[in-house]
Amino acid sequence: MAFQRIVSRKLPDGTTEKVYPFHISLEGLEKNLLCREEEDYGIVEKLIFVSAWENNCLIISHIVMSNHGHIGVLATSLDHAYKLAETIERIISKK
């Protein structure tokens, strides 16, 4: 069976839509790390999943390191993926 890049999935709002895979890269600053202490990793992971739910996107993979992170997401459009990234970055910048 071949890998399908475009699939239909049930989204958090209950609708079934055609979704596309996108990559989101989260970057910290040299002086302002994403995760300074052990508990920060869990907080950033929860933030990722809650933000995805609020933006009606699906997380397919994620990795969080002290100074950056990567997220594989299924979204209905590039605009939705950008909106998710902006939501996450806005909240992280307040940290």
Stockholm file with secondary structure:
# STOCKHOLM 1.0

chainA/1-95         MAFQRIVSRKLPDGTTEKVYPFHISLEGLEKNLLCREEEDYGIVEKLIFVSAWENNCLIISHIVMSNHGHIGVLATSLDHAYKLAETIERIISKK
#=GR chainA/1-95 SS CCCCSSEEEECTTSCEEEEEEEEEEEECCSSSCSCSSHHHHHHHHHHHHHHHHHTTCEEEEEEECSSEEEEEEEESSHHHHHHHHHHHHHHHHTC
#=GC SS_cons        CCCCSSEEEECTTSCEEEEEEEEEEEECCSSSCSCSSHHHHHHHHHHHHHHHHHTTCEEEEEEECSSEEEEEEEESSHHHHHHHHHHHHHHHHTC
//
